[in-house]
Amino acid sequence: MREKQSFTKIDIAKDLAQTLYKNTTPESQKKCVEILDKIAWIIGAALINEKDVKWQGLLAIKQYILPERRGRNPQTGEVETYPAKRKVRCHLTRDLKHIVCDDPMTSTYFEYRR
């Protein structure tokens, strides 16, 4: 079985540079990395301000509060109370799930963009 390779931010920047600038020079890739970093910063700022993020066709990031709970420390057996905390959950949109899980050539996403 072959090892899975990750599609990194640099790979995305190369594809984005090819789409936007019709080339993949170091300057165009650097601009695209800056765009991706800015998008990540904007999403992070929205989450810090307790806003959910909905990116149509890609993903939805929702926040929820995990309530205070009681648990047991396995080393000591002592019952402890764990404080409430904010959690973040990321969901792929239906379009992206359809692309990943079904045959991509029959996907409505690709038919729409051909």
C-alpha positions, 0 to 999 in steps of 0.5 A: 500500500502506498503512502498518502501524500498531503496536499499542502498550502504550497501546492494550493498556492501553485494551483492558485497561481496557475489559475490567477496568473497563468504561471507559477513563478516564485513571485506569483506563488508568494502572492498566493501564499499571502492570500491563503494566509490572509484567508486563514487569518480572517477565518481565525478572527471570525472564530475568535469573535464567536462567529460561525464560518460558512464557505459555500461549496467548501466547508462550514465551521461551527462553534459550540460550548462543551458544558462543565462535566465531572470525570475521574482521574484514572491515576488517582481515582479522584473525581474532578470537575472539568470546566466548560470550554468552547469547541470548534467543529468543521464540516465539509459541505454536501458538494465537497462530500459528493466530489470526494465520496462519489464518482467525480465525473458524475458530480454536479460540481464538475458538470456546473464548471465544465 
